[in-house]
Amino acid sequence: MSRTYSNPLLYRPARPAPRHVAVIGAGTIGPDIGYYLKSALPHIRLTLVDVAQPALDRALQRCDDYARKAVARGKMSEAEAAAVNAGIVGTLDYHALADCDWVIEAATENLSLKQRIFADVERIVSPHAVITSNTSSLPAQRIFAELERPDRATITHFFAPAWRNPAVEVIAWEKLDPDVLAYLRWIFAVTGKVPLLTSDVVCFMLDRVFDNWCNEAALLLDRATAAEVDSAVAAYVHAGPFFVLNLARGNPIITETNTLQAEEEGEHYRPAPIFRSVDTWLTVAPGKQVEMGPETAAATRDRLLGVLFSQSVDILDRGIGSAADLDLGCKLALGFKHGPLELMRDLGEPKSHRIFERFAAERPGMPTPARPLADYQQFWRHLLVDDVDGVKVITLRRPEALNALHDEMTDEILAVIRLYEADPAVRGFVIVGYGTKAFCAGGDIGRFPSMLGDREASAQYARDCSRLLVHLDAMEKPVVAALNGIAIGGGFELAMRCHGIVALRPAWMQLPEITLGIVPGIGAMVVPYRRWPDAAAVFHGMLRCADRLEAPRAFELGIVDRLAEDYPALIRAAVERVDTLAGRHTGVQDGKVRIAAFEPIEPKAANGQLLSAEVIGIIETAVAEAAAAATFSEALEVGYRAWGDSACTAAAREGITAFQQRRKPDFTKTS
């Protein structure tokens, strides 16, 4: 029996990563699934299977085109592209699957066809091969119930474009071996996906949100045009429902999936008849809007929010998926700007109640809340919390932002620590990032742009942002940072306030604030000089030039306590470090510290970017004053004030504006 972890990378698989994967169906999504796997695991053999050679030829060409584009955009080297394309073959012969470790079916959404495919597959592959279907709506019970070994089969539902969209639903159904489920979640996380666990119902979790969102939009065409509907909900989604339907040629899909829901769950899910008579909708592109009457716009928004909220509470009331996965999945897979539960919270209970009441009146039979609305908000939105041998492992999960900190995540980390720090069964804490790329890629700039030019408000903002870090400083139980990838800016500042740091060998750290014309104001100009004074020259370069610090070098300097080769070893090292530090760790020291003097430098980053000499001067002054401070708290205050000083420079305004406009800053015009 597999132990279940919220963070799939905590699982230790008994079987290795697959060596030979087959994808059945070389049409729309199959080649994209294959290319994703081959890009993440270039050493594997990939076999594409179809009934038509032209489809296979097009699929192989598409994989080659993807790799060429990646090289042209600097995302992949020529050698890497060659490795991705090596070992991809197309075939009409199912017997090529004989030694596959994993077979993924991505054929037409037809139950009898899928059942025939899997009966053929099972006769050919080994008893231990994993078998999955990419269906978006058909339950596993219907597809796999007749297999001799249904325990190794389930649904893995990808979202377009499958080679890039990180979301994938993994369906837990009654006959599935828990170890196979854990293995699939693990392999998806290892390869850069975000597996979302759902139960085995028609349309699972995210498709019932999307399909009913689109169906409701079509039912509104008696009062608004397609362009008006897309315009009315522009605040909630990156692209309106009709634009997405055009892009995905989704009209037949909505007809099919909502017919399934109607047969299973009631006539109120019956698809809008207009889907059968329209091929393409006349609408507007994302970012464009048409004028419409305010009453029509409000009614349209209420109706679509109504179906979104209705499906969300139904998913949670029936245990189809978790609240955190629902919100995250709607953003990653479906293009919502905010998750539905986040929208409900931000609207407030009175407005949400009004929307539910209006929707129930207009659409009788659709789900309504079974609990008080406040109950649906009781979950960790941005964290996964697991127990590993009496240590709470807190996983930062904002994959869309490389686990960057913001106010809500900061408060959640603090709340989890406060919840368990007095529990005698908890020996300590580990903080790690979700996935394999990032521990934490800094902090969102949040309210800071509005404070530019206001020294006091900016300094207070730095103090406010330090609430978690100051709590860590005073803790008795140890907290260890496990750097599973990059730790940048505020992410490195979080790590250095933990009582120990362990890291994967490829991880690296950076303080890039100087490239934005600001200083790191929540401890980086203070803490490292007090914890690792012998590495002062290294921190000088990180602060003034945004130099990178590789994990092996940090280990040599004593900044990182241990290096690990893979994620499981990283967590083991972190838990062991918690035990080593228990009752022995000390806070950051008071008193003055002696550090190496600053050598004059040219205001230029290692990558050649010109920097602000004024802001470099603020850093040098702050570091010297903080080192001379009599207490640690006084030294931190120096850093907060320096953050405020940098906010009043022309360089900060240029740097932050450039960041918001996604361009390189030009500090030459600020000097």
N, C-alpha and C positions, 0 to 999 in steps of 0.2 A: 504493500500500500504506500502510495506516494504522500509525503508530507506536503501540504498546501501552503504556499507562501503568496502574499500579495505581490511581492516583487518576483517576477518569474526567473530572474537571474540568480536568485538564492537557491534554486533547485539544482541538485547535482545529478545529472542524467546518468543512467546505467548504460545507455547506448550512445555512440558517438554521433557527431554531426553527419548528415547523409553524405554518401559518396556518389550515388546515382539517383537522380530525380527524373521522373517523367511527368509531363503535362499533357493531358489528353484534351484536344481541342485547340486548333491553331487559328482560331478566328479572332475575336476582338480582344479578350482579356488574357487568354492563355499564353501567348508569347510575352506579354508584359509580366506575368507571374514568373515565367521562366527567366526572363532577363533580370528581374529583381534578384532571384536566387543566385544566378550565375555571377552577378556583380558583387554580391555579398560573399559568396563562396566560390571564387573563380576556379578552384581545383576540382569541383564536382563535374561529373558527366551529366549533361542535360539532354533528354530525349523528348522531342515534340512529336506527338502522335495525332494523326488526323485521317479522315477517310478520303481526302482529296489532295493530290500532289500540289496543285497550284496554291492551296492554302498554306501548305508547309513551306513552299518556296517564298511566299510573301512573309511568313513568320520569320524565317531565317534572315531575310533581307532586313526586316524591321529591327531585329537584334543587332545586326551589323550597323544599321543606321544610328541606333541609339548610342552604340559605342563610339562611332565616329563623331557624333555631336558632342559627347562627353569630352573627347580629346580636344575638339575645336574650342570648347569653352574652358579648357584648363581644369576640368574636373577629374580627368583620368590621363595617365601617360599612354604613349603608344604601346609600351610593354603590357600595361594593365589591360588595355583594350584587347590586345592579342590574346591574353590569358582568358578574358571573359568569352571571347568568341571561340576559343579552342574547346573542343569537346561538346559542341552543340550539334546535334544531328536531328533530322526529321525522318519519320518513317510512317508507312501505312500498316506495318506489321506489329501487332500486339505482343508477339513473342520477344520483341526487343526489350520488354519490361521485366524479363525473367529475374534479373539480379538487382532490380530497383530496391532502394531502401524506403522510398516515398513516392507514391503515385498521386497526382493531383488532377482531378477531373474538372474541366472547364468547358464542357460541351453545352449544347442548347438546353434551355430550362424546360426539360420535358422529363417527367417522372419515369415513365416506362423506358425511355432511352437510357437514363442514368442507371436504372436497375440492371439493364442488359449489359451496360459497360462494366459495372462493378462485378457482375457475375463472371464476365470474361476475365477481368483483371485478377479476381481471386483465384481462378484456375491456373494462372500463370505465375504470379509472384510468390515469394516465400511466405510462410505463415507469420513471419515477424515483420514484414513490410507494413509501413503505415499507409493508410488509404484515406484520402480526404476529397470532399467535393466543394467546389466554389459556388454552389447555389446560393442565391440571395433570399430564397423564400421557402423552399421545400424542407420540411423537418427531417432530421437524421433518421428518426424512427421509420419514416416512410421509405427512405432511400436504402438503408442498410439492414433492415430487420431480417431479411432473408439470407444474409451472408452467413457462411459457416463460422467466421471469426469476426463478428461485428464489434468486438471489444477493441480492435485496432483501427476502427474507422469512425470518422466524424466529418463535420463541415468546417472548412476554413474559408470564410467569406471575405474576399479582397474587395477593395474599392478603387475605382479608376482615378488616375492612371496607376495601375497596380505596381509598376516599377518605382513609383515616386511617393504615392499616398501611403503614409505609415500605418494607417489603421487596418486591422484585420480582426474580424469576429471569429472566435473559436467556440464551438458549441459543445457544451457539456450535456450529454444525454445518458440515459439510464444504463445502457450496455457498454459504454466506453470505459476502458481501463484507465483509472486515475493517473497511472504513470504515463500513458500515451498523451493524455491531456496536458500534464505538466511538461512533458517533453516538447510538445508542439508550442506551448507558451514560451518555453525556454529558447527553442531554435528561432522563433520569430523575434524575440528580444535580442538575441545574439546578432541577428542579421539586420537590425535596425528598424524592425516593425514595432508597433504598439498593439499587442494582443489584448482584445477586449472579450471578457468571458460572458457568454449568454446562455440561457436555457433553450431547450429544444421546442420552440413554438413557431408557427407560421410567421415568416418574415423576421424572426429573431428580434433584435433590438433596434438597430439603426434603420433598417429598411422600413419598418413600420412607422418610424418617425418621418422619413423622407417621402415614402409613398403616400401617406395620408396628408402630408403637407402639400404635395402636388395635386392630389385628388381634390382637396379642399379648395385649392386655387382654381381648379377647373369648375367646381360647383359655384364659384363666385362670378363666373362669366355672365350671369344674368344681370349683374349690376355694375360690372367694370370690365374693361378690356384687359387682355393679357399684359400689355405694356403698363397699364395702370396698376395691376396687381403687383407686377415686379417692382414698380416704382414705390408702392406703398410700404413694401417690406425691405427696402434698401438699407435701412438702419440695422437690420438683424442678420442679413446674409451678404456674402460677397457677390452672389449672383442670384437673381430671382428665380422662382420655380420654373417659369416658362422658358427662360434662357437656358437653364440646365437641361430641361426636357429636350430642347432643340439640340443641344450639344451632345446629349447621350442617346438621341433618338428613342426617348423613353416612353412614348405614349403606349406602345404595346406592353411594356413592362408594368406600367401602372394598372392597365386593364387586367393583366394576368394576376399580379400580386394582390390587388384589392378584391378580385373575384375570389381568390383563395381565402382572404380574411373574411369576406362576406359569408362564404360557405361554412367557415369554422366558427366565426364569432358574431355574426349577425348582419342583417341587411343594411344597417347604417354604414357598413364599409363598402357597399356596392360602388364600383367605379363610375365616374361621370360618363354618361353616354357619348359626350362629345369626343372622347379619346379615340373612338372607333372611326370618326369621320374627318379628323384633322391630322395632317402629316407634320406641318411646321407652324409654329406660333409667330404672330407678328408682335414682337416685343422690343425691348431696348437692351443694349449691352450694359454690363456692370459699370457703374459710375454715371450712367445716363438716367434721366428721369423725364416723365411727361407730367404736365399739369393735370390735376384732378381736384374735384371739389373736396373740401375738408371733411364733410360728413361721410362721403364715400371712402375717402382714405382711412378715416378712423374706423369705419365699419369693417373694411378689408383687413386692417391690422388686427382688430379684435378677433375676427374670425380665424385668421391664420395663427395668431398667438393662442387662440382657444384650442385649435386642434393640436398644436405643439405641446401645450401644457396638458391636455387631455391624454395624449399618448404617453407623455412622460410619467404622470402619476400612475397610469395603468401599468407601465413597465416596472415601476418600483413596487406597486401594490401586489403584483403577481410574481415578483422576484425574477423577472426576465433578465435583468442586468442590474449592476450597481449604480448608485447615483453618480459616483465619480467617473465611472466609465461612460455613462450616458452623456454627461456634460462634455467630457474630453472627446468622445467619439463624434458628437455632433459638430465640434469644431474641426477636428482633424479630417474626418471622412466626408462630412456633408457641407462644409463651408459656412457654418454659422459663425458669426463674430463672437458670440457668447453662448455658453451652454443654456439649455432651457431652464434649468433650476437656478442658474445665475440670473437669468432674465426675470424669473419670478421673484427672486429675492430683491433685485434692484427696483422692480416695479412696486414692491411692497404688498402686504396682504390685502388691503382694501381694493386696490386696482386689480390684483390677481383674482380676488373673489368675484369682482364685477365681470371680468372676462369669462370666468368659468360659468357664471349664471347666464350671461348672454349666449354663450356657446351651447349650453345645455338646452336653452329654449329654442335655438335655431336648429340644433342637431340632436334631437332626442335619441337616446340609446347609446350615444358615445360615452366613454368612461368619464367619471367625475372623481374627485378626491375621496378616498376612503378614510382619511385621517386629517387632522388639522394641518394646514399648509406649513406651519413651522416645523412639523415633523420631517418633512421632505428635505429640510436644509441641514439636518444633523449628520454631517459626514465630513471627512477630510477631503478637500477638493484637490489639493496639490501635493499630497504626501501619501506614501504607502508605509504602513507601520507593521513590522514583523517582530517576532521574538526568536532569537537565536541563542540558545543556551543561557537564558536569563538576561540577555542583553537586548535592549530595544533597538532595532535597526530601522532608522528613519530614512526612507528613500525620497529624495526630491523629484517629483514627477511633473515637470512642465516640458515635455519633449518638444513642443512647438517653439520653445524659447531656449533650448539647451539648458533647461532647469534653472534659468535665471531667477533671482530673488525678486519679489515685489512685496508690498506691505502685507497682503493676505497670506502669502506663503510664510513670511517671517513670523506672523502671528500664529500660524498653525504649528510651526516648529516649536515655538515657545510654549504653546498650549500642550503639546504632546509631552514635552520635557516636564512641565509643571504637573501634568497628570500622573507621571510615573516616578518622579525623582524622590518622592518620599516612600515609595513602595519597597519594602524590604526584599521582595522577590526579584527586583530589578537591580542588577549590579552596575549598570551604566548604559551608555548610548553610543551608537555608531551613526554617523550621518554620511550617506552615500548618494550619488546621483543615479537617475534612471538611465538605463541603456549603456552603451559602450563608448559614447563620444565625450560626454561632459559630466563632471562633478557639478559645476555651477558656472555658467558663463556670465557672471557679474550680476548686476542689479538693474532692473528697469529704471529709467530716469524719472518715472512717476511724475510728481508735481514739480520737480526741480526747474523745468523751463520757465514756469510762471514766477519763479523766485529770482531769476537772473537780475542782478543789479541791487538786490536787497540783501545786504550782508547779514543782518541779524536773523531774518527769516531763514536764510540758507544755513546758517550755523545751527539754528534750532532744528531744522530738518535733518541735519547730520546726527544730532543728538537723538532725535526720534528714531532714526533708522538704526541706531546702535542698541536698541532695547534688548534684542536677543543676545547680542555679543556681550553686553554688560552682565546679563544674567549668567552666561557661560563663565565669565570671569569669576563669579562668586560661588559657583557650584562645588559641592563636595564630591558628588559622584562624577566619575570621569566621562568625558565625551571625546570620541575619536573621529576625526575626519578620514574617510576612505576615498581617496581621489581615484575614481574610475576613469577619468579623462581630464579634460582641461579644467583649470580653476582660474578664472579670470576676474580681475577687479574685486567686486564685493564677494564673489565666490571664494577667492583666495583670502580675503579678509575674514570670512567666516571660518575657513579652515585654520588660519593661524590663531584664532581665538579658542579653538578646540584644544584639549589638553594633550593630544597626540595626533600625528598625521601618518598615515600609511598611504602608499600610492602604487598604482600599476606602473610598470617600468616605462611605458610610452607616454604617461601623463606629463603635462607641463603646466606651469603657472606663469601668470603675467599680470602686470598692473598697467593697463593701457589708458588710464584716465588722462595722462598728459597729452595723448593724441587727440583728445576732445577739448583741450584747453582748460582742464580742471585738475584738481588734485584728489587723491583718494582720502576721503575725510573721516572714515569710521575706524581707523586704527592702523592702516598700513604705514603711516609715517611715524608710528610710535611703537607698536607691538614687536615687529621683527628685530628692532634694535635692542630691545630689552630681553627678548627670548634667545636670540642668536647674534650677540654683538660681534662675534668674530666674522660673520658674513656681511658686515655692514657695507662693504664695497659692492657686493652683489646687489643689495637692496638699493643702493644709490643708483645703479644702472637700471634697475627695474622701475624705480620711481621717475627718474629724469629722462629715460630714453625708451621706456616700455620694453626693455630687454626681457626675453623669455628665460625662464628657469626650468630646465629639464629635470624630471624626477630623479634620475641617477645622480646628477650634480647636487640636487637638494639633499639626497641621502648622504653624500660625501660631507656636506656641510653640517649635517645633524638636524636639518629642518624637517626632513622626512625620516621617520623612525625605522620603517621597513619598506622594502619593495616587494611586489608580488607580480606573478606572471599572468594570472588570469583572475576573473571576477570572484570565483569561489575562494581562491587563495587570498585574495584581497580581504574578503569578509572574515575569513579565519584569522588573518593577521590582525585585523581591527579588533575582533573580539578578544584575542589574546592580549592585545595592547591595553584594552579596557581592564583586564584582570591584573596586568602588571602595574597599572596606574592606580588601582583601587587603594585609597587611603594614603597614597604617596605623592600625588600630584600637588603642585603648589601654583598659586596664582602668579600673574605677571608682577615682577618685582617693583617695589617702590625705590626711591632714591635716584640719584643722578647716574647716568651711564656714560662711559667713554666710548666714542665711536670714531672710526676713521674719518679724516677730513675729506671734504668734497674737492675733487680736482676740477679745474676749469674744463668745460666741454663746449663743443659746438651744439647749438640747439637743433639736433637732428636725431630722429629715431633710427633704429638699426635698419629699418626698411627704406631709409632715405627721406622719409617725410620730415619736412621742416616743422619745428615746434616753436612754442612761445617761450622766449627767454624770460619774460615777466613771470609766467607761471612756474617755470623751473626755479626762479628766484624765490617764489613763495614756498615751494617744496623745501629748498635748502634751508631757509630761515626756520620753517616749522620743525623740520627734523632736528636742527640744532637746539631750538628752544625746548622741544619735547624731551630731548636727551638730558637737558639741564634741569628739568622739572623735579621737584622734591618728591612728588608722589605720582603713581600711575594715573590716577584720576585727573590730576592737573595736566599731565602730559596728553591725555585724551582730549582735554579741553583745548589745548593748543591746536590739535588736529581739526576739531570742529570749527574753530575760528578761521583756520587757514582755508577750509572748504568755503566758508563765507567770503573770505577775501578773494578767492579765485572766481566766485560767482559774480563778482563786480568787475571783472576784466572784459575787455573787448574780445580776447581770445576765447573765453567761455561762451560768449554769445555766438561767435562764429562757429566754434566747435559743435555746440549743441544744435544750432540751426542746420549745419551740414549733416549731422547725424540724422536729424528728422527728415531732411531732404534726400538722404541716401547719396551723398556726394562726399568727396574728400574736402576737408577744411583747408582754407588758405590763410595761414596765420601771418603771411607777409603783409597783409593789409591791416593787421591789428597792431603792428609795432610802431 
